[in-house]
Amino acid sequence: MKNAILFLFVVLLAIFPLVFQKDAEFSGADGQAEGVIEEIAPDYEPWFNSIWEPPSGEIESLLFSLQVAVGAIVIGYVIGFGRARKKYSFKE
């Protein structure tokens, strides 16, 4: 029952902004920070440029999703390994 309530809470957190902020532009923090920097210091020159720029926004989203998936797998493995080690450790 606790897992179902937590799952419902996560779904509501994901849907809430989409329902109540219909005309909002959901952009990334990088783009917003760039806009603020241009407002504050229009002559600011970045320290370095990107080595590689993804050819489209879809590929950038794909790479970000892959990064999230790998991170989730690593975190899940570490948590699972710790729980299994605790469960199956023999105490003498």
N, C-alpha and C positions, 0 to 999 in steps of 0.2 A: 504494500500500500504506500509506503514511504517513497519508493522509486517512482510510482505512478504520479504522485503529487509533485515530486521534483521534475519529472518529465513535463508535466502540464505547465509548471512554472517556467521552464525553459522555452516551451512553445509560446507561451504568452509574452515572454520577454522579446521573442523574435517578431511576433506579429504586432505588438503594441505600437511601435514606431511607424509601421507601414499603414496602420489604420488611422491613427490620429495625426500623422504628419503627411498627408496625401501629396502636397505639392513641394515637399522638402527635397532638396538635392543632397543625396547621401554621397559625399565625396570623401576621399581619403585625407588623412591629416597632413600628408606631404604637400598636396596641392593647396590646402588651406594655409599652411605655414609659408609656402612660397608667396602667396598673395599678400599676407601680412608683412613679410619681409620687403616686398616691393613697395608697399605703402610707406613703411617706416624709413627705409633707406633705398631709394630708387637707383642709386649708383653702386649698390653692393655687387661685388664680383665673387662668385663661388670659388672655393679653394681648389676644387677639382671637378672634372666631368665624369659622367658614367662611362665605364669601359664598353658596355653593350646595352643598347636600348631595345626592348622587345618590339617586334614589328607591329603589334596591335594590342589593344586593351584586352582582348580575349586571351591572348597568349600570356600576358602579364597576370591575368586572373588565374589562368591554369597553373602557372608557376607558383603563385601564392597559395593556391589550393593544395598543390603537391607539398609545399613546405609545411602547411598546416597538418596534412595527413602524416608526414614523416614525424613531425613533432608529437602528434597524438599517439602514434605507434610506439615511439620511444618512451613517452610517459606511461602509457598502458603497460608496456613490458616491465618497466622499473617497478611500478606499483604491483603488478601481478607476481613478479619475481620475489618481491619483499614479502607479500602475503603467503606465497607458497613456501618460502623458506621458513617463515614463522610457523606455518601450519605443520610442516613435515620435519621440523627439527626435533631431534631426540634429546631429551634432557635426562641426564643420568645422576 
